[in-house]
């Protein structure tokens, strides 16, 4: 019926298609992505539902610790969560 070469080529094509589909599904799935732990000021503002200016104010008043990489400022999600817990009424 079918020769061995044909079956091998068919298997290779199918494997490539399955691999492509799996990669697309992983890239589209938010659960499969690694969420960054360090956030920029705009990202932290979105995370806390506040303005960028209010985040800058919290940083200036040292209410939220920051991670500095040169001139860049990043905020740790764990510290933002702690800030939320400290400010619950």
C-alpha positions in Angstrom: 0.0 0.0 0.0 2.1 2.9 1.3 5.8 2.8 1.3 7.8 3.5 4.5 9.2 6.8 3.1 5.7 8.2 2.6 4.6 7.2 6.1 7.7 8.9 7.6 7.1 12.1 5.6 3.5 12.1 6.7 4.4 11.6 10.3 7.0 14.4 10.1 4.4 16.8 8.6 1.8 15.9 11.2 4.3 16.3 14.1 5.3 19.7 12.8 1.6 20.8 12.6 0.9 19.5 16.1 4.0 21.3 17.5 2.8 24.5 15.8 -0.7 24.3 17.3 0.6 23.5 20.8 3.0 26.5 20.7 0.1 28.8 19.5 -2.1 27.5 22.3 0.6 28.0 24.9 1.3 31.6 23.7 -2.4 32.5 23.8 -3.1 31.0 27.2 -2.6 33.5 30.0 -2.1 30.7 32.5 0.9 29.4 30.7 2.7 32.7 30.6 5.2 33.7 33.3 4.0 36.9 34.9 6.8 39.4 35.8 7.4 40.0 39.5 8.8 43.4 39.0 6.5 46.1 37.6 7.2 49.5 36.1 5.5 52.5 37.6 2.7 52.4 34.9 2.2 48.7 35.4 2.1 49.2 39.2 -0.5 51.9 38.8 -2.6 49.6 36.8 -2.1 46.8 39.3 -3.2 49.0 42.2 -5.9 50.9 40.3 -4.2 54.2 40.9 -2.6 56.9 38.9 1.1 56.9 38.0 1.5 60.2 40.0 0.0 58.6 43.1 2.5 55.7 42.8 5.4 58.2 42.4 4.1 59.9 45.5 4.1 56.6 47.5 7.6 56.0 46.3 8.8 59.5 47.3 7.2 59.1 50.8 8.9 55.6 51.0 5.6 53.9 51.6 6.4 51.3 48.9 9.9 50.0 48.5 11.4 50.0 45.0 14.1 48.0 43.2 16.5 50.2 41.3 18.4 49.1 38.2 20.5 52.2 37.4 17.9 55.0 36.8 15.0 52.6 36.3 12.6 52.0 39.2 10.7 48.8 39.5 8.1 47.7 42.1 7.9 44.2 43.5 4.4 42.7 43.3 4.9 41.1 46.7 5.6 44.5 48.2 2.5 45.9 46.5 0.4 43.1 48.0 1.9 43.8 51.4 1.0 47.5 51.0 -2.5 46.5 50.2 -2.8 44.4 53.3 -1.3 47.1 55.5 -3.8 49.6 54.2 -7.0 47.5 54.6 -9.4 48.9 57.1 
